[in-house]
Amino acid sequence: MRKLTFFIVIFMTVMACHKYENGPFISFRSVKNRVIGNWKLVGYTVNGQDQLDSLLGGYDYMWKFKEDKTLERLIRANQPIEGTWEISSDNNVIVTLKMINVNGGGVYYEKDTLNLTRLTNKEMWDEQPGRIVEKYEAQ
């Protein structure tokens, strides 16, 4: 009976360490080290329906997370949008983008959270309200 209790406790402990809903089950790299790099949007679904082509129109959408916690967001052929990023206490990625107001001039900051459900060395999935799922691949 003690052996069974021991294995149940070990199993529960391992399951509690599972950070993301869709995996990986275990990783020896920190969340920060897995996030750092270039990530290209390869999947975009709304309510389970693929909307990637209508969103991008044949262009690329990328995040470039740098080790110094700065980032660039590249959309289509536009100028990259710069900002910063951090890991939240619940292991999501909080991004702050420096936006330029083209109508009235000036700068404002836009803060957003990537609600990660999967983060491996090669895949990052972000789930937003309204059943929107963005899937990225490392480049």
Secondary structure, 3 states (H helix, E strand, C coil): CHHHHHHHHHHHHHHHCCCCCCCCCCCCCCHHHHHCEEEEEEEEEECCEECHHHHHCCCCEEEEECCCCEEEEEECCCCCEEEEEEECCCCCEEEEEEEECCCCCCEEEEEEEECEEEECCCEEEEEECCCEEEEEEEC
